[in-house]
Amino acid sequence: MLTQQQVKQKAAEYAARYVQPGMTIGLGTGSTVFFLIHKLAELAKSGLNFRAVPTSNQTKKMAEELGIPLTTLDDVDVLDLTIDGADEVDPDMQLIKGGGAALLQEKIVAAAGSQLIIIADETKMVTQLGAFPLPVEVITFGWKQVQRKVLQAGCKEVNLRVKDGQPLVTDHQHYILDCHYGVIENPAALNTGLHAIPGVVETGLFINMATKIITANTDGTIKER
């Protein structure tokens, strides 16, 4: 049986085969993408010609240090594909993302391409979204008003994400509200409703965006759908 880290590495390295010469790709953020970045760095050193648009400062720093050629979203018309992780994936390929606080940039990058490949270990596969707290990115001004409105709209618990005793600030200088629903009956409707609240910048619900899910299992097998 593989460890969880080995499973993540297996999924990431399997997904790297989709990066072809001449591509411009979106490069996600998170613990599974960590292994993807290392694999792509190996391929770049071996002569694979591609460029990447990072979805966070963390990914950008790591990719630069490992020698992956980078560009910006403003310098490309369309991405060939994006590879990213997820916190939850349901049977309809709807996602919760944002555990790494990069959901805004992740969603912008994902929307810029025709393909979004999600890499995950089997623990991220769920029958229904919601056990993982839904990240909602909000502006810092009046965030408690947003928190109140999310609760009034039916969320069970809403917590401001904190790091080192202080509110976590995203790459784009926003806060993250972690919203505990338990079960999300209608992800698309919830996404629309949250966007209607003034102060909400983006949600971690990725609706009808994933085109392929690559799942690695502890027995070493890989599943695609």
N, C-alpha and C positions, 0 to 999 in steps of 0.2 A: 504493500500500500504506500502510495506517495504522500508526502507531507503537503500541507496546504500551499506552502511556498513552491514546492516542486510542481504542484498542479497549476499554479498561476504561471510559472515559467513555461510549462508545456503549452498552455493555451496561447501565450504571447508569442512563442517561437513558431508555433503553427501558423498564426495569423500573419507573421512577417513575410510568408511566401506570397501574399497578395500584393506586396509592394514590388512593382515592375520598373524596369529602366525608364527614366524620363518622367516618372510620376511626380506630382506635387501632392503631398498627403497632409491630412490633419493628424496631429500627434497628441493623444489624450493625456490624462493625468491620473495618477493613483498607483496603488501597490502592484497591480498586474501590469500596467503600462511600464513600470520600472524595468521589468524584464524585456519588454518589447524594445525599449530605447537601447538597452545593451545589445540586443540582437541586431537591431538596425545599424548600430554603430559598427558592429563586426562586418556587416554586409557592405557598408559604405567604405570601410577600409579595404575590402576585397574588390572594390571597383564598381559596386552598384551605384548608378547615377540617379539620385532622387533629391527632392527638397521637402522640407517639412515646415508646417505652421504649428507652433506649440500652443497648447490651450491654457497654459499657466506660466507664471514666472518660474515655478519650480521645474517644470518640464523644460522650459527654455534654457535654464542654467545647466541642467544635467546634459541636455543634448549638445549644447555648446562645448562643454567640457570633454565630451566623448567624440567630438568632431563631426556631428551630423550637420549637413548643410541646412540652414534655416532661411525662411523668408517670412513675409508678413501677409496677412489676409488682404490688405489693401493693394498688394503688388501682384495678385493673381485674380483671374476672372472666375475660375471654378476649381475646386479640389477634385482630384481623381477619386479619392476615398479618404475616410477618417477611421482610425482605429482607436477605440477607447474602452474603458471598463464600465462597470455599472454596480450599483449597490443592490438593486433588485431587478429581476426580469420576469415578467409574467408570461403565460402561454401565448398571448397575443403580441408578444415582443414589445410591449410597453415597458418603460424603464423608470426607475428612480435613480437619479445620479446627484452628485453634489456632496458626498461624504468628505471629499477633499477640498470643498469650498471653491471649486473652479467651475461651477455649473453654468454661469453666464457665458464665459468665453467658450466652454465646451459646446454649448448649444449653438452659439454663433458659428463656430467652426463646423459643427456637424451639419448645419443648414446650408453651408456653402458648397457641399459636395453631393454627388449623386448616390454615394454609398456610405453607410455608417456600419462598420463592423464592430460588434461588441465582443470583447474577450472576458471570460469569467470562469471561476471555478463553480462546481456544482452547488455550493451552498447559496449562491446568488439566485438560483432558480426557485421561484415561488408560484403558488397557485393563484395568489391575489396580492397586489401591491399593498403596502401600508405598515407592515411590521417594522420596517426600517423607517425612522423618522424622516419625513419629507423636508428637505432643505428648501427654504424660500429666501432669496436674496432681496434685501430691502435697503433703501437709503437710510442713512443714520439719523436724519432729521425726523422726529416724530415716530420712531420705530415702535414705541409702546402703543401708539394708536393703531398701527398695523397689527400688532400682536392681539390687541383687544378685538379687532374686527375679525381676525381669523378664528378666534375662540367663539365669537358670536355666531359665526357661520357654521359651527358644528365640530370644530377640532377639539379633541379631548384635552390636549396640553400643548403649550407653545413655549419653548425655551430659547433665549438668546444664546447663541453659541459663544463659548468663552475659551480662551487659550491663555495659559499662564496667569490666570486670575483677572484677565482683562477681556473685553469683548473682542472676538476675532474680527479682524478687518480683512476683507478680500483684496485681491489684486487691484480691483477697481474702487477700493475705498468704501465698500458697503458692509453691512452686517448680514449675518445669516440667522434666520429663525428656524429652529428644528421643530417641526410640527408632527405631533404624535396622533395618528388617526387609528392605528390598530389595523383597520381594514379600509381600503379605498374602493368603494363600490363602483364608481364611475370616474376613472382617471381623467378622461378628456373634459368632462364637465367640471371637475374640481380645478383643473388647470385653468380653464376659462374663468371660473369664479374668482380664483386667487388673483389673476391678472386684472380683474376689475377693481381691486382694492388699491386706492392711491398710496403710493410709496413702495409697492411691490415692483421690483426690477425684473425678476425672473424666478421661475420655479424649477425644481429638480425633476419635474415630470417631463419625460421625453416621449411625446405622443406621435406615433406613426413615423418615427425617424429611423429606427434601426432597420437595416436591410438584411443583416446576417448576424446570427448569434453563434459564437464558437465557445463551447463549454468543454473544459477538461475535468476529468473525474479522477478520484483517488486510485482507481484500478488501472490508470494509465491511458484509458480510452479518450477519444475526442469525438464530440458530437457537433454537427453543424445543422443549423436550420435558418 
